Amino acid sequence: MTGIPLTTPYLDTGADQLSFTLGRPEHPALAVRDVTLAGVDVQLRLLGASHQVLAGPVRETVACLPGVEGGLPDSTTHEFDDWRYHFGARVLHCTAAGFTERVAAVRARCESDPRSLCGVFPGSPDAVTALTVEPHGTGLRWRTWHTYPQSRQIVATQTRLEAR
């Protein structure tokens, strides 16, 4: 399998439309993957507006949200109960060939990992939102990719949740 084929078009059409929020309620999901790692229940949620990760005390949403201004922080750190949370994001600008190659690598990575979730939006096999989670140190690390074929942009995020 190279990703879950989705019938709903994505709501965000460019990297600048994505916003980062913590603590939002669950949004309707197109697909969900539940895993438990390092004693923490994690839910990877694929939204039509991008993604949501629920992990322990964290509710991370990176999405195009009504009433929330777009723009992702390069980096941010927060404390939750006995956990330290660190989020980072970057936007990759690719050539046509480089974009297709990178998207294929993301899809291949997710295909063989039961702790991943990858959705392919209608219109292009390169219109993908993908999430993966793994144990890391004293906690977890998850990564996400949001791909935009029309602009050949890839938004890559990486989050760490570590016990303090």
N, C-alpha and C positions, 0 to 999 in steps of 0.2 A: 504494500500500500504506500502511496506517495503523498498522502494527505487526505483529509476528509473533504470530499467535494461539497461545497456549500451552495445553496440556491439563493440565499439572501445576498444582495450586493452590499459591499462594505460602505460605511457612512463616511469614513475619512478618506480624502483623496490626496493628501500630502502630509509630509512630516510635520509641517508647521501647525496642523490642525489638532495634533495630539496634545493632550494635557496629562499631567501627573497629579493624582490625588491619593490620599490615604484615608481609610475609615469610611468610605462610601458603602451604602448597602449593596447587596448583590444585584447586579443588572441581569436582565434576561440573557441567557447564554445560548449560542448556536451549538456548542459542544462543550463537554466537561470531562475532565480526567481527574479522578481521585487517587491519591497515593499517600502512603505514610512513610516518611524517611526520618531517621534519627529521632524517632518517637513523636514526630510532629505530623499532624494531619494536614495535607496540602490539597487544595483544589485549584486546578488550572482551568480557567474559563475563557473560552473564545467568544468574543462579542462581535456583533456586526460593526461596532464602533472601535474594536481592537481587542484588548485583553483585560482580565482581572485575575489576580492570584490571591487566594485566601490561604494563609499559612500561620498557624498558631494565632497570636494576637494581631497579625497584620492583615489588612485588606487593601491591597495595592491595585489601583486602577490606572491604566494608561489607555486613554480613549479620546475620541471626539465626543465631548459631552455638551449638551445644550446649557448655555449660561456659564460655562467654564472656559476662560481664555486659553487658547492654544499656547504651546511652548513647553518643552521639557527641560528640567534642570540637568546640567552636565553631571552634577553629583549632589547628593543630599544624605544626611545621616540623622537618624532618630533613635530614641530609646523607647522600648515597649516592655513594661514589666521587667523581666529578667533577660531581655533580649536587646541586642544592638542591631539596627537595621541600616543598611547602606544601599542606596540606589544610584546607578549611573546610566547615562544615555548618550548615544552619539548617532549622528546621521552620516551615512556613507553615500557619496555621490559616485555613481559608476558609469562606465561606458556601457553600450548595449551588450557587448559580449561579456564584459565583467559582471554585469547585473545578472544575466541569465546563469552564469557559472556560479555565482554566490548563492542565488536562490536554489539552484539544484543541490548545492552542498548543504544548505539548511534542511531541505526536504529529505535528503539522504540521511542526515544525522538523526532526524526525528523518526524516520521510518523504522529504524532498528532499535529504538529506545522506548520501552513500555512506560517510561516516566515523562513522555513527551506528548504534545498535542499539536497537530498541524492542520490548519484549514486552508483550502484553496477556494478563493472567491470566483464567481462567474466572470467570464470575459477574457481571462488570461491565466495560463498555468503558473505564471510568475506573480500573481496577486495572492500573497500568502501572509497569514499571521501564524507564527509558530512559537511554542513555549516548551521549555524543558527544565527539569529540576533534578538536582543531585545532592547527595550529602557533601558537606564541605566543612572541614575543621570541626568546630563544636556546634555546627548547625547545618544550614542549607545554603545552596546557591541556585538561583534560577536565572535563565536567560530567555529573552524574547527577541523576535524579529518581526518587523512589520514592513512589507515590501510594496513599493509603488511603481508598477511598470511604466506608467505614463511619464514619470519624471526620473525614472531609474534611481530612486532613492531607497535606501534600506535604513530603517531605524532599528538599532540594536541596543537592547538594554541588558544590564546585568545587576542582579540584586543579591546581597548576602544577608542572611539572618543568622546571627551568632549568639550563643548563650554568653551572658556576662559573668 
